[in-house]
Amino acid sequence: MDHFLYRDGALFAEDVPISEIAAAVGTPFYVYSTATLLRHFKLFDDALNGMDHLVCYAMKAASNQAILKTLAQAGAGMDVVSGGEYLRAKAAGVPGEKIVFSGVGKTADEIRTALAGGIRQFNVESEPEMEVINAVALDLGVIAPITVRVNPDVDAKTHAKIATGKSENKFGIPIARASEVYAHAATLPGLDVIGIDVHIGSQLTELAPFELAYTKVAELTEQLRAEGHNIRRLDLGGGLGIPYTRANDAPPLPVEYGALIQKTLGHLGCEIEIEPGRLIAGNAGLMVSKVIYVKSGEGRDFLILDGAMNDLIRPAMYEAHHDIVAVTEPAPGVEQRPYDIVGPVCETGDTFAKQRNMPPLAAGDLVAFRSAGAYGAVMASEYNTRPLIPEVLVHEDQFAVIRERPSFDEIINRDTIPEWL
Ligand SMILES: *Cc1c(COP(=O)(O)O)cnc(C)c1O
């Protein structure tokens, strides 16, 4: 559920008409709903009720400072995957003890930044990385809390580019080697080995892969405890999918996911951490764009928008579907026609949808891409020297620009000319 609904024939974000935001900031832009962000966070938080837990928002999904602050004020921790994200989380007021550092190749500099600023734990992905964390911790005279990310070799049944839990993926250490790696970790004086981490992929639409993975984590917990390790925290990653198609998608609900965690891991008495990103931000954001031209082609018609693949890359990158709706609600029973919906970038990949049924639309009309809040703005680029589009946050009847559209001068002046030119 989200807070982008039609009222009297116009699409609203909470209590603000989308057309009003468009008039104020220009198109294209991203808009997020505070109420939806908070609702999704709370669904996870409530789903783990009764267990000692922390929901760490995977901020790579949408990392604007205002979004982080909104979630942090509700009690969220953060899952970061780079030194830059760590600094972003700190800047938004998240204390170090609520920041988890994930990611497959943390550099010594990034590790130093996090250890100096305070960190809840590092999720270690390899033995060489473990050695570097140990060395940096000893150098700083601190102890680094760590978990080891294990790769449980389960098929997450999701898009190949976002599956991470099969043995051929680059993530974590094979679960079969865990015993050896934990024994190694225990010999390193700069580390405190506190738990186990697992993350098998993103946009999972069934619980079965989670169940397989978490069952393996439960067995591993008992085994490592028997081997003398004080396993007291389990980080279960993110990955729960969202409905991208209103009509027929029904991924599991956070409450069902929480019940699965209780069932598979509840008896172990560990503190539970989860790292949802997409499910918190995805349906809390729209990308709003304007029709520039309606063009009739050979046997097909094109809606050419002012938004493009550089603004929202998911269709080009993951063959992702986004529902695209008219900001002015179509009259009931109006005849829909198929369009190819495209952006202006000089690549055929700049196609958002093919032969998508849409109500009659004309140049100047606004459309909204639903479910664009996660992996939208954060993956945008300035390809074709198209400025990064603004982000707007709505809270009830207020809205604020939370990232401005840069001017062309700002973009051009980022380049510098060598003195020989
Ligand atoms: C990307 C990622 C997440 C978040 O995944 P979602 O599908 O957005 O919930 C969580 N943990 C790790 C380690 C990740 O890489």
The ligand as an SDF file (V2000), in Angstrom:
LIG
                    3D

 15 15  0  0  0  0  0  0  0  0999 V2000
   21.1940   -4.6000   -1.6220 C   0  0  0  0  0  0  0  0  0  0  0  0
   21.3430   -5.2030   -0.3020 C   0  0  0  0  0  0  0  0  0  0  0  0
   20.2820   -5.1830    0.6110 C   0  0  0  0  0  0  0  0  0  0  0  0
   18.9240   -4.6580    0.2780 C   0  0  0  0  0  0  0  0  0  0  0  0
   18.2440   -5.4410   -0.6480 O   0  0  0  0  0  0  0  0  0  0  0  0
   16.7180   -5.0850   -0.9930 P   0  0  0  0  0  0  0  0  0  0  0  0
   16.3520   -6.0510   -2.0440 O   0  0  0  0  0  0  0  0  0  0  0  0
   16.6890   -3.6790   -1.4750 O   0  0  0  0  0  0  0  0  0  0  0  0
   15.9190   -5.2660    0.2430 O   0  0  0  0  0  0  0  0  0  0  0  0
   20.5220   -5.6850    1.8860 C   0  0  0  0  0  0  0  0  0  0  0  0
   21.7150   -6.1840    2.2380 N   0  0  0  0  0  0  0  0  0  0  0  0
   22.7590   -6.2250    1.3820 C   0  0  0  0  0  0  0  0  0  0  0  0
   24.0550   -6.7780    1.8410 C   0  0  0  0  0  0  0  0  0  0  0  0
   22.6060   -5.7310    0.0920 C   0  0  0  0  0  0  0  0  0  0  0  0
   23.6380   -5.7830   -0.7560 O   0  0  0  0  0  0  0  0  0  0  0  0
  1  2  1  0
  2  3  1  0
  2 14  2  0
  3  4  1  0
  3 10  2  0
  4  5  1  0
  5  6  1  0
  6  7  2  0
  6  8  1  0
  6  9  1  0
 10 11  1  0
 11 12  2  0
 12 13  1  0
 12 14  1  0
 14 15  1  0
M  END
$$$$
